[in-house]
């Protein structure tokens, strides 16, 4: 009990039971308030907050997606607004990936855009490709890749040949 009551009142079993039950209800109430507070922001949302936003955006999550993956997809779709500009694209990339975790180079003469992403999961890559295909005009050819080399690029090389390289060298060597 948070409040202090006279001993003669607390000594009554029925009164004590009422106060104890009130304490339990108070803990549940504060738990619900904290959860509701977390659900106001996408990055801190609980399962219920993300599920609600998925219903609003008509997004069907995959069974294999983690809460972090679902949160990421919601972030991409939630702040979608027109018109799309280069500055808007940079702001989205900064918000979703963080500054310095991607590079974008646009060649206006050849109408090509090269984008290198530094992502944690493959599912994030697929969502970024969809995002870029939505934002970038159709007349611009896109070259979107992960910034670092991937293990699949080495699948045809023998272990004997790979022994000469470190993990860092393999990941960061030029393509």
FENQUIVEN-V701816 format. One record per residue. N is the residue number from 1. PHI is phi in whole degrees, 0 to 359 (none if undefined). D_LAST is the distance of its C-alpha to the last C-alpha in whole Angstrom. Layout:
N;PHI;D_LAST  N;PHI;D_LAST
This chain:
1;none;66  2;273;65  3;273;69  4;260;71  5;241;75  6;300;78  7;302;78  8;294;81  9;283;79  10;293;76  11;293;79  12;282;79  13;301;77  14;294;76  15;294;75  16;300;73  17;297;71  18;296;71  19;295;69  20;297;67  21;295;66  22;298;65  23;295;63  24;296;61  25;296;61  26;298;60  27;298;57  28;297;56  29;299;56  30;295;54  31;297;51  32;294;51  33;296;51  34;295;48  35;297;46  36;298;47  37;295;46  38;295;43  39;286;43  40;286;43  41;242;39  42;298;36  43;291;34  44;247;37  45;299;39  46;275;40  47;305;40  48;294;43  49;296;42  50;292;38  51;300;40  52;297;43  53;292;40  54;296;38  55;295;42  56;297;42  57;274;38  58;57;39  59;257;36  60;258;36  61;287;34  62;278;33  63;297;35  64;273;32  65;284;31  66;277;31  67;298;33  68;296;30  69;296;28  70;295;32  71;299;32  72;297;29  73;296;29  74;295;33  75;303;31  76;297;29  77;276;32  78;295;35  79;262;34  80;282;33  81;211;35  82;262;36  83;282;35  84;274;31  85;231;30  86;297;27  87;297;29  88;297;29  89;299;26  90;297;25  91;299;28  92;296;27  93;297;23  94;298;25  95;290;28  96;275;26  97;254;23  98;98;24  99;295;23  100;87;20  101;259;18  102;198;17  103;225;16  104;229;17  105;233;17  106;243;19  107;256;20  108;292;24  109;292;24  110;263;22  111;57;22  112;235;19  113;233;17  114;251;14  115;231;14  116;242;12  117;250;15  118;248;15  119;242;18  120;270;20  121;226;21  122;296;19  123;299;23  124;295;22  125;299;19  126;299;21  127;293;24  128;292;21  129;299;20  130;298;24  131;299;25  132;294;23  133;294;24  134;283;27  135;274;27  136;286;25  137;302;27  138;294;27  139;280;26  140;256;23  141;281;20  142;251;17  143;236;14  144;249;14  145;215;11  146;285;11  147;295;10  148;256;9  149;294;8  150;252;11  151;302;13  152;299;13  153;291;10  154;255;12  155;293;15  156;264;15  157;257;15  158;285;18  159;297;19  160;298;21  161;290;17  162;284;16  163;300;19  164;283;18  165;243;15  166;267;16  167;300;15  168;298;14  169;298;12  170;295;10  171;290;10  172;256;9  173;291;6  174;295;4  175;276;0
